[in-house]
């Protein structure tokens, strides 16, 4: 049966004919006339449709989505119920429940001591220069940044009202304490990595005590400068230190050269002394062995020993003393060669004077 086969120009739901498209205004006017006829009350079916549509829309508003790298915190009457991961979820619509989305993958950066121009930096207003006192009572202006990531979304949202400002103030407090135990030279001209590592560890320990659910990724020192009034004096000090290091290097090089030469000479002298000692000891041992060998022979012939000792002593005396030989002949020259004399020398002969007869 066709739509209009109920009769001429009639549909199956009404006895009145419908000519042309559906007229919403006519339907509203008929509803309005019906409401006036019934004393202003709409038909029951209209109320049911409106109620179903309103409840459906209210329930549909409970669907929400958590992006990748984020965590969703479900709240029911303002109280945390659970933490959900990425994906599509449904909760009771407001005002019964609500949700909060927290990015746990993003690295947040808080600047301390300067005003960054990038939008990546967070935190409250900070002085342009953070002046800190060092261990030797000097003042330095330190600019640094803290990089952190959300570790516990619940604590990050509900433990503190302003987590970024808390991180900034805690980092400033930690850095001031560390700089107070460090000299100005180490802060201005030294390697910043030990100070950064110490600040990261101390800041993480402090934030763990606050229970804010934050993991400190790194602490980076951007700039360390002295106050404007002492820059000229500091430059002179730095130049003096450069000169000091240069002179120390030259002195060390000179000392190394002198020490190397002295060590070489000392080694040569020690080697020479050892050789002399070995020679002297060997010679002495040889003489001792010779004396021991001859001692038995001398002991068996004492008379011969005395004569030999006398001859040797006489030879040694005549070897170095001038020698004069007297002779009766006026023209006699006698050459005396001693046994132990290395090179015999001619001896002078003086004729014996002849006495006159009376």
Beta strands, then each sheet from edge to edge (+ up, - down):
strand 1: 10-11
strand 2: 14-17
strand 3: 63-66
strand 4: 70-76
strand 5: 79-84
strand 6: 87-90
strand 7: 97-103
strand 8: 107-112
strand 9: 121-122
strand 10: 130-133
strand 11: 139-150
strand 12: 214-226
strand 13: 324-327
strand 14: 348-351
sheet 1: 1+ 2-
sheet 2: 3+ 6-
sheet 3: 5+ 4- 7+
sheet 4: 9+ 8+ 11- 10+
sheet 5: 9+ 8+ 11- 12+
sheet 6: 13+ 14+
end
